[in-house]
């Protein structure tokens, strides 16, 4: 049961981070959004990959991943 709760917490964390990222990007001018296209694509790809992998991660990995601040930007190196 604990692992399922961790999976849910991790996926919720990912969703929140993606929503915040999207909000921040959409506040920018069109040119800035266009310039950030690669970053946007990377963030979305990482989000999808981590969400898909969440069910296969160990309890220990999920515990650590939930604690990483801004995990989506952490993996892109832009955070």
VOKE-594350 format. One line per 2 residues: number of its first residue (from 1); their letters; for each residue x, y, z of N, C-alpha, C, O. Coordinates in steps of 0.05 Angstrom, whole numbers, plus 5000, padded with zeros to 4 digits. Each point is the difference from the previous one (the first is absolute). Layout:
BEGIN
NUM	a	X/Y/Z/X/Y/Z/X/Y/Z/X/Y/Z; ...;
END
This chain:
BEGIN
1	xx	5016/4976/5000/4984/5024/5000/5017/5025/5000/4994/5019/4986; 5027/4981/5029/5018/5024/5003/5012/5007/4973/5002/5024/4993;
3	xx	5006/4956/4991/5012/5005/4974/4980/5013/4981/5007/5019/4986; 4968/4973/5015/4979/5012/4983/4996/5029/5008/4997/5018/4982;
5	xx	5004/4988/5043/4997/5028/5009/5024/5017/4991/4997/5023/4992; 5027/4965/5008/5024/5014/4990/4997/5005/4970/5007/5022/4991;
7	xx	4984/4958/4994/4996/5003/4972/4980/5024/4994/5005/5016/4983; 4974/4984/5032/4980/5022/4997/5012/5027/5007/4996/5019/4986;
9	xx	5019/4982/5036/5013/5025/5008/5020/5009/4979/5002/5024/4994; 5013/4957/4995/5020/5007/4980/4986/5011/4974/5008/5020/4989;
11	xx	4971/4966/5003/4986/5009/4976/4986/5027/5004/4999/5017/4982; 4991/4987/5042/4988/5026/5007/5021/5022/4999/4995/5022/4990;
13	xx	5028/4972/5021/5023/5019/5000/5007/5007/4972/5004/5024/4993; 4999/4956/4989/5006/5005/4972/4979/5018/4987/5007/5018/4985;
15	xx	4968/4975/5020/4978/5016/4987/5001/5029/5009/4996/5018/4984; 5008/4986/5042/5002/5028/5011/5023/5015/4987/4997/5023/4993;
17	xx	5026/4964/5006/5023/5013/4989/4996/5007/4970/5008/5021/4991; 4979/4961/4994/4995/5005/4972/4980/5023/4997/5003/5018/4983;
19	xx	4977/4983/5034/4980/5022/5000/5013/5027/5006/4995/5020/4986; 5023/4980/5033/5014/5025/5007/5018/5008/4977/5002/5024/4993;
21	xx	5013/4957/4996/5017/5006/4977/4984/5012/4977/5008/5020/4988; 4970/4967/5006/4983/5009/4978/4990/5029/5006/5000/5017/4982;
23	xx	4991/4988/5042/4990/5026/5007/5022/5021/4996/4995/5022/4989; 5029/4972/5020/5022/5019/4998/5008/5005/4971/5006/5022/4992;
25	xx	4994/4957/4992/5007/5003/4971/4979/5017/4986/5006/5017/4984; 4968/4978/5022/4979/5014/4986/4998/5030/5007/4987/5015/4987;
27	xx	5027/4993/5035/5001/5028/5007/5020/5016/4982/4999/5024/5000; 5017/4961/4986/5021/5013/4984/4990/5009/4973/4978/4993/4991;
29	xx	5037/5024/4996/4994/5009/4973/5003/4977/4981/5014/4981/5005; 4973/5022/4972/5000/4978/4980/5029/4993/4991/5006/4976/4997;
31	xx	5011/5043/4999/5027/4994/4992/5015/4984/5021/5015/4982/4994; 4981/5025/5032/5013/4986/5021/4990/4971/5002/5015/4981/5006;
33	xx	4959/5015/4989/4989/4973/5000/5012/4984/4977/5007/4977/5004; 4995/5035/4973/5012/4987/4977/5029/4992/5006/5009/4978/4993;
35	xx	5006/5040/5019/5028/4995/5008/5002/4977/5020/5021/4987/5001; 4959/5009/5015/5000/4980/5021/4988/4973/4990/4995/4982/5016;
37	xx	5001/5016/4958/4986/4976/4989/5015/4974/5007/4987/4980/5008; 5039/5020/4991/5015/4975/5007/4997/4994/5029/4996/4977/5008;
39	xx	5005/5043/5009/4996/4996/5029/4972/4989/5006/4996/4982/5016; 4984/5030/4971/4972/4992/5004/4997/4971/4992/4988/4984/5014;
41	xx	5023/5008/4962/4998/4973/4991/5014/4981/5019/4991/4978/5006; 5032/5030/5004/5016/4983/5019/4984/4996/5026/4999/4977/5010;
43	xx	4990/5044/5001/4985/4998/5025/4976/4981/4996/4995/4983/5018; 4991/5020/4960/4977/4983/4996/5008/4971/4996/4987/4981/5011;
45	xx	5035/5014/4975/5010/4973/4996/5009/4987/5026/4994/4977/5005; 5019/5038/5012/5009/4990/5026/4976/4995/5018/4999/4979/5013;
47	xx	4981/5038/4986/4976/4996/5015/4987/4974/4992/4993/4983/5017; 5003/5012/4957/4987/4976/4990/5016/4975/5008/4989/4980/5008;
49	xx	5037/5022/4989/5018/4977/5007/4998/4993/5029/4997/4977/5008; 5006/5043/5009/4999/4995/5029/4972/4990/5009/4999/4983/5017;
51	xx	4980/5029/4972/4974/4991/5008/4996/4971/4992/4988/4984/5015; 5021/5008/4961/4998/4973/4990/5017/4981/5017/4991/4977/5006;
53	xx	5032/5032/5003/5018/4983/5015/4992/4997/5030/5010/4982/5013; 4973/5035/4996/4994/5001/5029/4992/4973/5012/5006/4994/5022;
55	xx	4979/4991/4962/4991/4974/5010/5022/4979/5002/4997/4980/5013; 5025/5025/4974/5023/4981/5000/5023/5008/5018/5019/4985/5004;
57	xx	4978/5039/5008/5021/5009/5018/4998/4987/5027/4978/4994/5009; 5044/5001/5004/5000/4989/5027/4989/5020/5020/5000/5024/4995;
59	xx	4993/4966/5028/4990/5018/5022/5022/5020/5007/4994/5024/5004; 5031/4967/4998/5022/5017/5007/5004/5022/4979/5004/5024/5007;
61	xx	4994/4969/4968/5003/5020/4979/4977/5020/5000/5005/5024/4997; 4971/4967/5007/4977/5018/5002/5003/5019/5023/4994/5024/4998;
63	xx	5015/4966/5025/5003/5017/5023/5020/5022/4994/4996/5023/5008; 5026/4970/4979/5020/5020/4993/4990/5019/4979/5004/5025/5002;
65	xx	4982/4965/4978/4990/5017/4978/4980/5020/5009/4999/5023/4990; 4984/4970/5029/4980/5018/5011/5014/5024/5014/4988/5021/5002;
67	xx	5036/4975/5008/5014/5020/5015/5016/5019/4982/5009/5021/5009; 4996/4972/4966/5016/5017/4982/4984/5024/4992/4979/4997/4987;
69	xx	5030/5027/5020/4985/5024/4992/5003/5004/4970/5021/4997/4988; 4957/5011/4999/5000/5006/4972/5012/4979/4983/5019/5005/4984;
71	xx	4972/4970/5019/5012/4977/4988/5000/5002/4969/5018/4990/4987; 4961/5022/5002/4999/5002/4970/5022/5018/4989/5013/4992/4981;
73	xx	4991/5030/5032/5022/5018/4990/5027/4990/5009/5021/5006/4988; 4980/4979/5034/5025/4987/5009/5012/4983/4978/5024/5001/4995;
75	xx	4959/4983/4993/5009/4981/4979/5007/5014/4974/5014/4989/4983; 4976/5035/5012/5007/5014/4976/5024/5018/5004/5012/5010/4981;
77	xx	4996/4994/5044/5023/5017/5006/4993/5029/4999/5018/5017/5000; 4956/4990/4998/4993/5028/4998/4988/5010/5026/4989/5023/5001;
79	x	5012/4962/5020/4988/5007/5025/5017/5014/5020/4990/5007/5022;
END
